[in-house]
Amino acid sequence: MALKLNEELANQYIELLEKKGEVGLYKQAIAVGVRASVEIKNPENDILNLSEAFLLKYRVTANFNYFIISKCLRRAAHVLYREFLKKNNRADINKRFLNMVK
């Protein structure tokens, strides 16, 4: 379920997108996820929830920047999920993420 997105956070991400670009936002999201993994068990879920919130915001406002932000956050969440799955040898598969078929 997507979380409620306030205007202040949305404006911060728009500024970050304009300042760093799409690749910079993607790398920033991965870095934030890695840093958050020290305190939070599954930070990729939070990033994926934020991505869904931006996608909903895009559907309401039709501002394409929200779609780009959502896409970057979703990619970062999937990368973090796969890396944490490999590193921690987790057996708990999350159905919200793409998984490799063995």
Phi and psi in radians as a Rosetta constraint file:
Dihedral C 1 N 2 CA 2 C 2 CIRCULARHARMONIC -1.332 0.35
Dihedral N 2 CA 2 C 2 N 3 CIRCULARHARMONIC 2.543 0.35
Dihedral C 2 N 3 CA 3 C 3 CIRCULARHARMONIC -1.534 0.35
Dihedral N 3 CA 3 C 3 N 4 CIRCULARHARMONIC 2.823 0.35
Dihedral C 3 N 4 CA 4 C 4 CIRCULARHARMONIC -1.264 0.35
Dihedral N 4 CA 4 C 4 N 5 CIRCULARHARMONIC 2.315 0.35
Dihedral C 4 N 5 CA 5 C 5 CIRCULARHARMONIC -1.878 0.35
Dihedral N 5 CA 5 C 5 N 6 CIRCULARHARMONIC 2.097 0.35
Dihedral C 5 N 6 CA 6 C 6 CIRCULARHARMONIC -1.519 0.35
Dihedral N 6 CA 6 C 6 N 7 CIRCULARHARMONIC 2.818 0.35
Dihedral C 6 N 7 CA 7 C 7 CIRCULARHARMONIC -1.130 0.35
Dihedral N 7 CA 7 C 7 N 8 CIRCULARHARMONIC -0.617 0.35
Dihedral C 7 N 8 CA 8 C 8 CIRCULARHARMONIC -1.102 0.35
Dihedral N 8 CA 8 C 8 N 9 CIRCULARHARMONIC -0.793 0.35
Dihedral C 8 N 9 CA 9 C 9 CIRCULARHARMONIC -1.158 0.35
Dihedral N 9 CA 9 C 9 N 10 CIRCULARHARMONIC -0.721 0.35
Dihedral C 9 N 10 CA 10 C 10 CIRCULARHARMONIC -1.069 0.35
Dihedral N 10 CA 10 C 10 N 11 CIRCULARHARMONIC -0.731 0.35
Dihedral C 10 N 11 CA 11 C 11 CIRCULARHARMONIC -1.166 0.35
Dihedral N 11 CA 11 C 11 N 12 CIRCULARHARMONIC -0.628 0.35
Dihedral C 11 N 12 CA 12 C 12 CIRCULARHARMONIC -1.094 0.35
Dihedral N 12 CA 12 C 12 N 13 CIRCULARHARMONIC -0.744 0.35
Dihedral C 12 N 13 CA 13 C 13 CIRCULARHARMONIC -1.212 0.35
Dihedral N 13 CA 13 C 13 N 14 CIRCULARHARMONIC -0.620 0.35
Dihedral C 13 N 14 CA 14 C 14 CIRCULARHARMONIC -1.100 0.35
Dihedral N 14 CA 14 C 14 N 15 CIRCULARHARMONIC -0.774 0.35
Dihedral C 14 N 15 CA 15 C 15 CIRCULARHARMONIC -1.099 0.35
Dihedral N 15 CA 15 C 15 N 16 CIRCULARHARMONIC -0.716 0.35
Dihedral C 15 N 16 CA 16 C 16 CIRCULARHARMONIC -1.110 0.35
Dihedral N 16 CA 16 C 16 N 17 CIRCULARHARMONIC -0.694 0.35
Dihedral C 16 N 17 CA 17 C 17 CIRCULARHARMONIC -1.122 0.35
Dihedral N 17 CA 17 C 17 N 18 CIRCULARHARMONIC -0.768 0.35
Dihedral C 17 N 18 CA 18 C 18 CIRCULARHARMONIC -1.186 0.35
Dihedral N 18 CA 18 C 18 N 19 CIRCULARHARMONIC -0.596 0.35
Dihedral C 18 N 19 CA 19 C 19 CIRCULARHARMONIC -1.355 0.35
Dihedral N 19 CA 19 C 19 N 20 CIRCULARHARMONIC -0.811 0.35
Dihedral C 19 N 20 CA 20 C 20 CIRCULARHARMONIC -1.816 0.35
Dihedral N 20 CA 20 C 20 N 21 CIRCULARHARMONIC -0.303 0.35
Dihedral C 20 N 21 CA 21 C 21 CIRCULARHARMONIC 1.485 0.35
Dihedral N 21 CA 21 C 21 N 22 CIRCULARHARMONIC 3.128 0.35
Dihedral C 21 N 22 CA 22 C 22 CIRCULARHARMONIC -1.156 0.35
Dihedral N 22 CA 22 C 22 N 23 CIRCULARHARMONIC -0.776 0.35
Dihedral C 22 N 23 CA 23 C 23 CIRCULARHARMONIC -1.175 0.35
Dihedral N 23 CA 23 C 23 N 24 CIRCULARHARMONIC -0.695 0.35
Dihedral C 23 N 24 CA 24 C 24 CIRCULARHARMONIC -1.122 0.35
Dihedral N 24 CA 24 C 24 N 25 CIRCULARHARMONIC -0.685 0.35
Dihedral C 24 N 25 CA 25 C 25 CIRCULARHARMONIC -1.142 0.35
Dihedral N 25 CA 25 C 25 N 26 CIRCULARHARMONIC -0.713 0.35
Dihedral C 25 N 26 CA 26 C 26 CIRCULARHARMONIC -1.067 0.35
Dihedral N 26 CA 26 C 26 N 27 CIRCULARHARMONIC -0.826 0.35
Dihedral C 26 N 27 CA 27 C 27 CIRCULARHARMONIC -1.146 0.35
Dihedral N 27 CA 27 C 27 N 28 CIRCULARHARMONIC -0.664 0.35
Dihedral C 27 N 28 CA 28 C 28 CIRCULARHARMONIC -1.100 0.35
Dihedral N 28 CA 28 C 28 N 29 CIRCULARHARMONIC -0.731 0.35
Dihedral C 28 N 29 CA 29 C 29 CIRCULARHARMONIC -1.125 0.35
Dihedral N 29 CA 29 C 29 N 30 CIRCULARHARMONIC -0.686 0.35
Dihedral C 29 N 30 CA 30 C 30 CIRCULARHARMONIC -1.138 0.35
Dihedral N 30 CA 30 C 30 N 31 CIRCULARHARMONIC -0.764 0.35
Dihedral C 30 N 31 CA 31 C 31 CIRCULARHARMONIC -1.090 0.35
Dihedral N 31 CA 31 C 31 N 32 CIRCULARHARMONIC -0.731 0.35
Dihedral C 31 N 32 CA 32 C 32 CIRCULARHARMONIC -1.125 0.35
Dihedral N 32 CA 32 C 32 N 33 CIRCULARHARMONIC -0.689 0.35
Dihedral C 32 N 33 CA 33 C 33 CIRCULARHARMONIC -1.128 0.35
Dihedral N 33 CA 33 C 33 N 34 CIRCULARHARMONIC -0.709 0.35
Dihedral C 33 N 34 CA 34 C 34 CIRCULARHARMONIC -1.160 0.35
Dihedral N 34 CA 34 C 34 N 35 CIRCULARHARMONIC -0.766 0.35
Dihedral C 34 N 35 CA 35 C 35 CIRCULARHARMONIC -1.108 0.35
Dihedral N 35 CA 35 C 35 N 36 CIRCULARHARMONIC -0.676 0.35
Dihedral C 35 N 36 CA 36 C 36 CIRCULARHARMONIC -1.259 0.35
Dihedral N 36 CA 36 C 36 N 37 CIRCULARHARMONIC -0.366 0.35
Dihedral C 36 N 37 CA 37 C 37 CIRCULARHARMONIC -1.154 0.35
Dihedral N 37 CA 37 C 37 N 38 CIRCULARHARMONIC -0.302 0.35
Dihedral C 37 N 38 CA 38 C 38 CIRCULARHARMONIC -1.218 0.35
Dihedral N 38 CA 38 C 38 N 39 CIRCULARHARMONIC -0.654 0.35
Dihedral C 38 N 39 CA 39 C 39 CIRCULARHARMONIC -1.747 0.35
Dihedral N 39 CA 39 C 39 N 40 CIRCULARHARMONIC -0.547 0.35
Dihedral C 39 N 40 CA 40 C 40 CIRCULARHARMONIC -1.937 0.35
Dihedral N 40 CA 40 C 40 N 41 CIRCULARHARMONIC 2.471 0.35
Dihedral C 40 N 41 CA 41 C 41 CIRCULARHARMONIC -1.198 0.35
Dihedral N 41 CA 41 C 41 N 42 CIRCULARHARMONIC -0.802 0.35
Dihedral C 41 N 42 CA 42 C 42 CIRCULARHARMONIC -2.255 0.35
Dihedral N 42 CA 42 C 42 N 43 CIRCULARHARMONIC 1.382 0.35
Dihedral C 42 N 43 CA 43 C 43 CIRCULARHARMONIC -1.188 0.35
Dihedral N 43 CA 43 C 43 N 44 CIRCULARHARMONIC -0.366 0.35
Dihedral C 43 N 44 CA 44 C 44 CIRCULARHARMONIC -1.114 0.35
Dihedral N 44 CA 44 C 44 N 45 CIRCULARHARMONIC -0.521 0.35
Dihedral C 44 N 45 CA 45 C 45 CIRCULARHARMONIC -1.169 0.35
Dihedral N 45 CA 45 C 45 N 46 CIRCULARHARMONIC -0.702 0.35
Dihedral C 45 N 46 CA 46 C 46 CIRCULARHARMONIC -1.133 0.35
Dihedral N 46 CA 46 C 46 N 47 CIRCULARHARMONIC -0.714 0.35
Dihedral C 46 N 47 CA 47 C 47 CIRCULARHARMONIC -1.167 0.35
Dihedral N 47 CA 47 C 47 N 48 CIRCULARHARMONIC -0.674 0.35
Dihedral C 47 N 48 CA 48 C 48 CIRCULARHARMONIC -1.175 0.35
Dihedral N 48 CA 48 C 48 N 49 CIRCULARHARMONIC -0.667 0.35
Dihedral C 48 N 49 CA 49 C 49 CIRCULARHARMONIC -1.097 0.35
Dihedral N 49 CA 49 C 49 N 50 CIRCULARHARMONIC -0.706 0.35
Dihedral C 49 N 50 CA 50 C 50 CIRCULARHARMONIC -1.137 0.35
Dihedral N 50 CA 50 C 50 N 51 CIRCULARHARMONIC -0.672 0.35
Dihedral C 50 N 51 CA 51 C 51 CIRCULARHARMONIC -1.070 0.35
Dihedral N 51 CA 51 C 51 N 52 CIRCULARHARMONIC -0.755 0.35
Dihedral C 51 N 52 CA 52 C 52 CIRCULARHARMONIC -1.143 0.35
Dihedral N 52 CA 52 C 52 N 53 CIRCULARHARMONIC -0.625 0.35
Dihedral C 52 N 53 CA 53 C 53 CIRCULARHARMONIC -1.128 0.35
Dihedral N 53 CA 53 C 53 N 54 CIRCULARHARMONIC -0.711 0.35
Dihedral C 53 N 54 CA 54 C 54 CIRCULARHARMONIC -1.204 0.35
Dihedral N 54 CA 54 C 54 N 55 CIRCULARHARMONIC -0.584 0.35
Dihedral C 54 N 55 CA 55 C 55 CIRCULARHARMONIC -1.153 0.35
Dihedral N 55 CA 55 C 55 N 56 CIRCULARHARMONIC -0.716 0.35
Dihedral C 55 N 56 CA 56 C 56 CIRCULARHARMONIC -1.106 0.35
Dihedral N 56 CA 56 C 56 N 57 CIRCULARHARMONIC -0.707 0.35
Dihedral C 56 N 57 CA 57 C 57 CIRCULARHARMONIC -1.095 0.35
Dihedral N 57 CA 57 C 57 N 58 CIRCULARHARMONIC -0.679 0.35
Dihedral C 57 N 58 CA 58 C 58 CIRCULARHARMONIC -1.094 0.35
Dihedral N 58 CA 58 C 58 N 59 CIRCULARHARMONIC -0.734 0.35
Dihedral C 58 N 59 CA 59 C 59 CIRCULARHARMONIC -1.152 0.35
Dihedral N 59 CA 59 C 59 N 60 CIRCULARHARMONIC -0.542 0.35
Dihedral C 59 N 60 CA 60 C 60 CIRCULARHARMONIC -1.384 0.35
Dihedral N 60 CA 60 C 60 N 61 CIRCULARHARMONIC -0.781 0.35
Dihedral C 60 N 61 CA 61 C 61 CIRCULARHARMONIC -1.703 0.35
Dihedral N 61 CA 61 C 61 N 62 CIRCULARHARMONIC -0.335 0.35
Dihedral C 61 N 62 CA 62 C 62 CIRCULARHARMONIC 1.093 0.35
Dihedral N 62 CA 62 C 62 N 63 CIRCULARHARMONIC 0.412 0.35
Dihedral C 62 N 63 CA 63 C 63 CIRCULARHARMONIC -1.478 0.35
Dihedral N 63 CA 63 C 63 N 64 CIRCULARHARMONIC 1.998 0.35
Dihedral C 63 N 64 CA 64 C 64 CIRCULARHARMONIC -1.129 0.35
Dihedral N 64 CA 64 C 64 N 65 CIRCULARHARMONIC -0.414 0.35
Dihedral C 64 N 65 CA 65 C 65 CIRCULARHARMONIC -1.064 0.35
Dihedral N 65 CA 65 C 65 N 66 CIRCULARHARMONIC -0.607 0.35
Dihedral C 65 N 66 CA 66 C 66 CIRCULARHARMONIC -1.146 0.35
Dihedral N 66 CA 66 C 66 N 67 CIRCULARHARMONIC -0.621 0.35
Dihedral C 66 N 67 CA 67 C 67 CIRCULARHARMONIC -1.151 0.35
Dihedral N 67 CA 67 C 67 N 68 CIRCULARHARMONIC -0.756 0.35
Dihedral C 67 N 68 CA 68 C 68 CIRCULARHARMONIC -1.093 0.35
Dihedral N 68 CA 68 C 68 N 69 CIRCULARHARMONIC -0.759 0.35
Dihedral C 68 N 69 CA 69 C 69 CIRCULARHARMONIC -1.078 0.35
Dihedral N 69 CA 69 C 69 N 70 CIRCULARHARMONIC -0.774 0.35
Dihedral C 69 N 70 CA 70 C 70 CIRCULARHARMONIC -1.054 0.35
Dihedral N 70 CA 70 C 70 N 71 CIRCULARHARMONIC -0.747 0.35
Dihedral C 70 N 71 CA 71 C 71 CIRCULARHARMONIC -1.120 0.35
Dihedral N 71 CA 71 C 71 N 72 CIRCULARHARMONIC -0.757 0.35
Dihedral C 71 N 72 CA 72 C 72 CIRCULARHARMONIC -1.114 0.35
Dihedral N 72 CA 72 C 72 N 73 CIRCULARHARMONIC -0.756 0.35
Dihedral C 72 N 73 CA 73 C 73 CIRCULARHARMONIC -1.165 0.35
Dihedral N 73 CA 73 C 73 N 74 CIRCULARHARMONIC -0.684 0.35
Dihedral C 73 N 74 CA 74 C 74 CIRCULARHARMONIC -1.127 0.35
Dihedral N 74 CA 74 C 74 N 75 CIRCULARHARMONIC -0.763 0.35
Dihedral C 74 N 75 CA 75 C 75 CIRCULARHARMONIC -1.060 0.35
Dihedral N 75 CA 75 C 75 N 76 CIRCULARHARMONIC -0.766 0.35
Dihedral C 75 N 76 CA 76 C 76 CIRCULARHARMONIC -1.109 0.35
Dihedral N 76 CA 76 C 76 N 77 CIRCULARHARMONIC -0.725 0.35
Dihedral C 76 N 77 CA 77 C 77 CIRCULARHARMONIC -1.095 0.35
Dihedral N 77 CA 77 C 77 N 78 CIRCULARHARMONIC -0.709 0.35
Dihedral C 77 N 78 CA 78 C 78 CIRCULARHARMONIC -1.184 0.35
Dihedral N 78 CA 78 C 78 N 79 CIRCULARHARMONIC -0.694 0.35
Dihedral C 78 N 79 CA 79 C 79 CIRCULARHARMONIC -1.111 0.35
Dihedral N 79 CA 79 C 79 N 80 CIRCULARHARMONIC -0.794 0.35
Dihedral C 79 N 80 CA 80 C 80 CIRCULARHARMONIC -1.068 0.35
Dihedral N 80 CA 80 C 80 N 81 CIRCULARHARMONIC -0.749 0.35
Dihedral C 80 N 81 CA 81 C 81 CIRCULARHARMONIC -1.043 0.35
Dihedral N 81 CA 81 C 81 N 82 CIRCULARHARMONIC -0.838 0.35
Dihedral C 81 N 82 CA 82 C 82 CIRCULARHARMONIC -1.131 0.35
Dihedral N 82 CA 82 C 82 N 83 CIRCULARHARMONIC -0.713 0.35
Dihedral C 82 N 83 CA 83 C 83 CIRCULARHARMONIC -1.165 0.35
Dihedral N 83 CA 83 C 83 N 84 CIRCULARHARMONIC -0.763 0.35
Dihedral C 83 N 84 CA 84 C 84 CIRCULARHARMONIC -1.153 0.35
Dihedral N 84 CA 84 C 84 N 85 CIRCULARHARMONIC -0.588 0.35
Dihedral C 84 N 85 CA 85 C 85 CIRCULARHARMONIC -1.136 0.35
Dihedral N 85 CA 85 C 85 N 86 CIRCULARHARMONIC -0.733 0.35
Dihedral C 85 N 86 CA 86 C 86 CIRCULARHARMONIC -1.203 0.35
Dihedral N 86 CA 86 C 86 N 87 CIRCULARHARMONIC -0.846 0.35
Dihedral C 86 N 87 CA 87 C 87 CIRCULARHARMONIC -1.165 0.35
Dihedral N 87 CA 87 C 87 N 88 CIRCULARHARMONIC -0.791 0.35
Dihedral C 87 N 88 CA 88 C 88 CIRCULARHARMONIC -1.604 0.35
Dihedral N 88 CA 88 C 88 N 89 CIRCULARHARMONIC -0.028 0.35
Dihedral C 88 N 89 CA 89 C 89 CIRCULARHARMONIC 0.881 0.35
Dihedral N 89 CA 89 C 89 N 90 CIRCULARHARMONIC 0.804 0.35
Dihedral C 89 N 90 CA 90 C 90 CIRCULARHARMONIC -1.267 0.35
Dihedral N 90 CA 90 C 90 N 91 CIRCULARHARMONIC 2.480 0.35
Dihedral C 90 N 91 CA 91 C 91 CIRCULARHARMONIC -1.744 0.35
Dihedral N 91 CA 91 C 91 N 92 CIRCULARHARMONIC -0.221 0.35
Dihedral C 91 N 92 CA 92 C 92 CIRCULARHARMONIC -1.419 0.35
Dihedral N 92 CA 92 C 92 N 93 CIRCULARHARMONIC 1.855 0.35
Dihedral C 92 N 93 CA 93 C 93 CIRCULARHARMONIC -1.504 0.35
Dihedral N 93 CA 93 C 93 N 94 CIRCULARHARMONIC 2.255 0.35
Dihedral C 93 N 94 CA 94 C 94 CIRCULARHARMONIC -1.707 0.35
Dihedral N 94 CA 94 C 94 N 95 CIRCULARHARMONIC 2.158 0.35
Dihedral C 94 N 95 CA 95 C 95 CIRCULARHARMONIC -1.235 0.35
Dihedral N 95 CA 95 C 95 N 96 CIRCULARHARMONIC -0.223 0.35
Dihedral C 95 N 96 CA 96 C 96 CIRCULARHARMONIC -1.342 0.35
Dihedral N 96 CA 96 C 96 N 97 CIRCULARHARMONIC -0.231 0.35
Dihedral C 96 N 97 CA 97 C 97 CIRCULARHARMONIC -1.966 0.35
Dihedral N 97 CA 97 C 97 N 98 CIRCULARHARMONIC 2.741 0.35
Dihedral C 97 N 98 CA 98 C 98 CIRCULARHARMONIC -1.272 0.35
Dihedral N 98 CA 98 C 98 N 99 CIRCULARHARMONIC 2.338 0.35
Dihedral C 98 N 99 CA 99 C 99 CIRCULARHARMONIC -2.136 0.35
Dihedral N 99 CA 99 C 99 N 100 CIRCULARHARMONIC 2.580 0.35
Dihedral C 99 N 100 CA 100 C 100 CIRCULARHARMONIC -1.285 0.35
Dihedral N 100 CA 100 C 100 N 101 CIRCULARHARMONIC 2.401 0.35
Dihedral C 100 N 101 CA 101 C 101 CIRCULARHARMONIC -1.556 0.35
Dihedral N 101 CA 101 C 101 N 102 CIRCULARHARMONIC 2.249 0.35
